[in-house]
């Protein structure tokens, strides 16, 4: 491996960063599975002290800059079991917004930058899609949070009307996706065992995260990793789960 050049003239611009004048092009509520990296630097599900996946109900906002680059930002809300999401992912029921969550901090900044609080609707897309502003990061504990910092334009102004949300999959479609992703997870476990003799759930999460899938299928695949349906499907092909490790 060649040594890294320290010359400023040979430095790169780095990855795209969600800073600048950005427009919201999509918004939805949903469960978000937090990710971390293993010792090899591969993405893998983040686990709590009980080795359970860290999942939060969240507002997932897509921002787009003037050149068409898109950035997905996630604003945590709270434990998923406290809330119910509408079929289209646009309305959240079941609790009062906590002042401790990141979504509250986003909404506070939105109002501070000129969004009339009385115009905020319960429907997430009606509130956000088409809104433009100058976005930048602010301190948020040991991390930062991307929020509007000025030049806010409301949805519907200057032709930035909210877009209709994408139709949610029907129950039958959702069942089909879940079944397909269980089969996919079985294939990944079988491949992992064939290569290494066993596979942990955390390793399976890393492999699942690296699959070239659309958002719906990727989320479904991550969901089945800790679901009993996967354990049952693996048992049918002679693979058992001992604590957090799959083996034949």
Phi, psi and omega in degrees: 000131183287147178293149179286131178287139178261003182284126179304327182291343181254009179283154178262168179284340183084182182288158178296145184228136182286074178225139179121198181279111187231150179243138177283123181251345178202151179204138178203156170266148177179169176286139179237127179265116181287145182243154172223195178231144177278187184295338177269001179086010180273142179294142181206154181300138174283135183242148176275188185294342177264012180062032174256148181297142177273114184232140178226145165291140186209158167264125183250113188247131176257125179251145180227135179268183187290344179261005177093000176290137182246146181226125177266122180247137184245128181240107185294150181239314180163189182298133183299329184289354178269353188227158172234131181259138177297161184301328181270002177075016188254340183233137180248133179235156169115350181198173176261138181300125181277138177289350181271350186268161182291330180293324175298319180295322176297311183296324178297317179292323178301314179292319180299332182269006171116003177281116181300126183300328179292344179268354179285126182258165177289336180280122188294316181293321180297331179279320191253318190296125185099347177287133177240151179191170169273117183254143176203172183270148174233156177299141179212081185068233179273358181237194176231166180227134179272119183217162175296138181235006179159173175055038184285132175240128183289155173303142179090352179265136180058036175079010181265060181287147178300141176272151178293133180295150178294137181297136179285151178295147177289170180300319180296317178297318180296319178297320179295316178300315181299316180296319179297321182284331172297315178299320178296317180296322177299317178299318181294319179294316179301318179294319179296319179292321179298325183276324190233357180091337177197172179207131177275162176300322180296319177295321177298320178299321178296317178295319181297321182294333183271001180286144181274079184237158174285173187300317182298312181290323179298316179295318180296320179296318179295326182293322186285344183303324182251021182258148180297333181300326178289317179301316180295317181295322178291322178299326180294339179249018173085019180248131181245161178247118175247109187059257182242015185238130175268138176207159181266000000 
